[in-house]
Amino acid sequence: MLIITAIIVVTKVIIPASRYKAAEKLYAAGDYHGAATTFASVGNYKDAKERSYDYWDNVAQRASASAGSCHTVGLKANSTVVATKYTGEQILNYGQCDVSEWTDIVAVSAGDSHTVGLKADGTVVAVGNNEYSQCDVWGWTDIVAISAGFEHTVGLKADGTVVAVGNNEYSQCDVWGWTDIVAISAGWNHTVGLKADGTVVTAGYNEYGQCDVSGWKDIVAVSAGCYYTVGLKADGTVVAVGYN
């Protein structure tokens, strides 16, 4: 009985409280998108749901954009999306800019030659190069954040777990065991996840040490590049690993 009670306390009190504090740190750091997604993952704890809605409004008012290898995607305040791309002959058109019909979008992410959009209802849409099934997100639900990598796509679910599709040559999609995640970032062939306790987990290509984040702590935001990873600490300083 004591064990069962302890599990209930951890599930209903400690984990939500930890994520709630993580969301407040993200907001203090100016990461309104991260704060909104993290508050959304907390559920009905305190005023998390209301604060999530408020911060999504803040994100929408500011709008947002994402740059891929050769195309740029913009989220407008009315929740529609615009896109433009380099038109050189050597750049193939996979339809990565065919976003004019998208509506009710709250976040966008541009990969190498595909584009992903998070809808207000927690589902995901994608267009562009689908050679490695990086656009096969039609069955995703309860998503609160997205990130498009080189040839893979990652989604953060409201319960703090992570889903991924696409090229998995370097195990960059092996995120099924991750828990208590509050933010994600997909790089070239690696994936980074920020946990509610301020630590970081990674999966994928690590030839240059871009996944060597085991000693990081007090992190409030992460970003995965081509061969490197960057973390923002709560005190405003920055850490980085990988190709330099």
C-alpha positions as CSV (number, residue, x, y, z in Angstrom):
1,M,0.0,0.0,0.0
2,L,2.9,2.4,0.8
3,I,4.5,1.7,-2.6
4,I,1.2,2.4,-4.4
5,T,0.7,5.6,-2.4
6,A,4.3,6.7,-3.3
7,I,3.7,6.1,-7.0
8,I,0.5,8.2,-6.9
9,V,2.3,11.1,-5.1
10,V,5.1,11.0,-7.7
11,T,2.7,10.9,-10.7
12,K,0.2,13.4,-9.5
13,V,2.3,15.9,-7.5
14,I,6.1,15.7,-7.9
15,I,6.3,15.3,-11.7
16,P,3.7,18.0,-12.5
17,A,5.3,20.3,-10.0
18,S,8.7,19.7,-11.6
19,R,7.4,20.5,-15.1
20,Y,5.5,23.5,-13.8
21,K,8.8,25.0,-12.4
22,A,10.5,24.1,-15.7
23,A,7.9,26.1,-17.6
24,E,8.3,29.1,-15.3
25,K,12.1,29.0,-16.0
26,L,11.4,28.9,-19.8
27,Y,9.1,31.9,-19.5
28,A,11.7,33.8,-17.4
29,A,14.3,33.1,-20.1
30,G,11.9,34.6,-22.7
31,D,11.2,31.2,-24.4
32,Y,7.4,31.7,-24.6
33,H,7.0,28.8,-27.0
34,G,8.8,26.5,-24.7
35,A,6.8,27.7,-21.7
36,A,3.5,27.2,-23.5
37,T,4.4,23.6,-24.5
38,T,5.7,22.7,-21.1
39,F,2.7,24.1,-19.3
40,A,0.5,22.1,-21.7
41,S,2.3,18.9,-20.7
42,V,1.5,19.6,-17.0
43,G,-2.2,19.1,-17.6
44,N,-4.6,20.3,-14.8
45,Y,-1.9,21.0,-12.2
46,K,-2.6,24.5,-10.7
47,D,-3.2,27.0,-13.5
48,A,-0.9,25.3,-16.1
49,K,-3.6,24.9,-18.7
50,E,-4.6,28.6,-18.6
51,R,-1.0,29.7,-18.7
52,S,-0.4,27.5,-21.7
53,Y,-3.3,29.2,-23.5
54,D,-2.0,32.6,-22.6
55,Y,1.5,31.9,-23.8
56,W,0.3,30.4,-27.1
57,D,-1.5,33.7,-27.6
58,N,1.9,35.4,-26.9
59,V,3.6,33.2,-29.4
60,A,0.9,33.9,-32.0
61,Q,1.1,37.6,-31.5
62,R,4.9,37.5,-31.9
63,A,4.5,35.0,-34.8
64,S,7.4,32.7,-35.5
65,A,9.6,31.4,-38.2
66,S,11.8,28.4,-39.0
67,A,14.7,28.1,-41.5
68,G,15.5,24.9,-43.3
69,S,18.5,24.2,-45.5
70,C,17.1,26.2,-48.5
71,H,13.6,27.3,-47.4
72,T,12.0,29.4,-44.8
73,V,8.6,29.0,-43.1
74,G,6.7,31.7,-41.3
75,L,3.7,31.4,-38.9
76,K,1.3,34.3,-39.1
77,A,-0.7,35.7,-36.2
78,N,-3.9,34.3,-37.8
79,S,-2.5,30.8,-37.5
80,T,-1.8,30.4,-41.2
81,V,1.6,29.7,-42.7
82,V,3.7,31.2,-45.5
83,A,6.9,29.9,-47.0
84,T,9.6,30.7,-49.5
85,K,12.7,28.8,-50.9
86,Y,15.8,29.2,-52.9
87,T,15.0,28.6,-56.5
88,G,18.3,27.5,-57.9
89,E,18.2,24.6,-60.4
90,Q,20.2,22.4,-58.1
91,I,17.6,22.6,-55.4
92,L,14.8,20.0,-55.9
93,N,11.2,21.0,-55.2
94,Y,9.6,18.5,-52.9
95,G,6.6,20.7,-52.2
96,Q,8.2,21.8,-48.9
97,C,6.6,25.2,-49.3
98,D,3.1,24.0,-50.1
99,V,1.6,25.3,-46.9
100,S,-0.9,27.8,-48.2
101,E,-3.9,25.6,-47.1
102,W,-2.7,25.1,-43.6
103,T,-4.9,26.6,-40.8
104,D,-5.1,26.5,-37.0
105,I,-1.3,26.2,-36.8
106,V,0.5,27.1,-33.5
107,A,4.1,26.1,-34.4
108,V,6.2,25.4,-37.5
109,S,9.5,23.7,-38.1
110,A,11.5,23.5,-41.4
111,G,13.8,20.5,-42.0
112,D,16.2,20.0,-44.9
113,S,13.5,19.7,-47.5
114,H,10.3,19.1,-45.5
115,T,8.1,21.3,-43.4
116,V,6.1,20.4,-40.3
117,G,3.2,22.2,-38.6
118,L,1.6,21.7,-35.2
119,K,-2.1,22.3,-35.1
120,A,-4.0,23.7,-32.2
121,D,-5.8,20.4,-31.6
122,G,-2.4,18.6,-31.0
123,T,-2.2,16.9,-34.4
124,V,0.6,17.5,-36.9
125,V,0.8,18.1,-40.7
126,A,3.8,17.8,-43.0
127,V,4.8,18.4,-46.6
128,G,7.9,17.9,-48.6
129,N,10.5,15.2,-49.1
130,N,9.2,12.0,-47.7
131,E,11.9,9.6,-48.8
132,Y,12.5,8.4,-45.3
133,S,8.9,8.8,-44.1
134,Q,9.8,12.0,-42.3
135,C,6.4,13.3,-43.2
136,D,4.4,10.4,-41.9
137,V,2.9,12.2,-38.9
138,W,-0.8,11.8,-39.7
139,G,-1.4,9.5,-36.7
140,W,0.2,11.7,-34.1
141,T,-2.0,13.1,-31.4
142,D,-1.6,15.1,-28.1
143,I,1.5,16.8,-29.5
144,V,2.7,20.0,-27.9
145,A,5.9,20.7,-29.8
146,I,7.6,19.6,-33.0
147,S,11.0,19.8,-34.6
148,A,12.1,18.9,-38.1
149,G,15.6,17.6,-38.6
150,F,17.6,16.8,-41.7
151,E,15.6,13.7,-42.7
152,H,13.6,13.0,-39.5
153,T,10.8,14.6,-37.5
154,V,10.3,14.7,-33.7
155,G,7.2,15.4,-31.7
156,L,6.8,16.0,-28.0
157,K,3.6,14.6,-26.5
158,A,1.7,16.2,-23.6
159,D,2.7,13.4,-21.3
160,G,6.4,14.2,-21.7
161,T,7.2,11.3,-24.0
162,V,8.6,11.7,-27.5
163,V,7.8,10.3,-31.0
164,A,9.9,10.3,-34.1
165,V,9.7,9.3,-37.8
166,G,12.2,9.4,-40.6
167,N,15.7,8.3,-41.3
168,N,17.0,6.3,-38.4
169,E,20.4,5.3,-39.8
170,Y,22.2,6.7,-36.7
171,S,19.4,5.9,-34.2
172,Q,18.3,9.6,-34.2
173,C,14.7,8.4,-33.9
174,D,15.3,6.1,-31.0
175,V,13.5,8.3,-28.5
176,W,10.8,5.9,-27.5
177,G,12.1,5.5,-23.9
178,W,12.4,9.2,-23.1
179,T,10.2,10.5,-20.4
180,D,9.5,13.8,-18.5
181,I,10.7,15.8,-21.6
182,V,9.7,19.5,-21.8
183,A,11.5,20.5,-25.1
184,I,13.0,18.9,-28.2
185,S,15.3,19.8,-31.0
186,A,16.1,17.7,-34.1
187,G,19.5,18.3,-35.7
188,W,21.2,16.9,-38.8
189,N,21.3,13.3,-37.6
190,H,20.8,13.6,-33.9
191,T,18.0,14.5,-31.5
192,V,18.1,16.4,-28.2
193,G,15.6,16.4,-25.4
194,L,15.4,18.7,-22.4
195,K,14.1,17.1,-19.2
196,A,12.0,18.9,-16.6
197,D,14.8,18.6,-14.1
198,G,17.1,20.7,-16.3
199,T,19.2,17.8,-17.6
200,V,19.5,16.8,-21.3
201,V,19.2,13.5,-23.3
202,T,20.3,12.8,-26.8
203,A,20.1,10.2,-29.5
204,G,21.9,9.7,-32.9
205,Y,25.1,10.6,-34.6
206,N,27.9,11.4,-32.2
207,E,31.1,11.3,-34.2
208,Y,32.0,14.9,-33.1
209,G,30.7,14.6,-29.5
210,Q,27.5,16.4,-30.3
211,C,25.6,14.1,-28.0
212,D,28.0,14.3,-25.0
213,V,25.6,16.3,-22.8
214,S,25.5,13.9,-19.8
215,G,27.0,16.5,-17.4
216,W,24.7,19.3,-18.3
217,K,22.3,20.7,-15.7
218,D,20.1,23.7,-15.0
219,I,19.3,23.9,-18.7
220,V,16.2,25.8,-19.9
221,A,16.5,25.5,-23.7
222,V,18.3,23.3,-26.2
223,S,19.1,23.5,-29.9
224,A,20.6,20.8,-32.2
225,G,22.6,22.0,-35.1
226,C,24.4,20.1,-37.9
227,Y,27.3,18.6,-35.8
228,Y,26.8,20.4,-32.6
229,T,24.4,21.0,-29.7
230,V,23.8,24.2,-27.7
231,G,22.1,24.6,-24.3
232,L,20.9,27.7,-22.5
233,K,21.4,27.6,-18.7
234,A,19.0,29.2,-16.2
235,D,21.7,31.8,-15.3
236,G,21.8,33.1,-18.9
237,T,25.1,31.4,-19.8
238,V,25.5,28.9,-22.7
239,V,27.1,25.5,-23.1
240,A,27.9,23.6,-26.3
241,V,29.4,20.4,-27.5
242,G,30.4,19.0,-31.0
243,Y,32.2,20.1,-34.0
244,N,34.0,23.4,-33.4
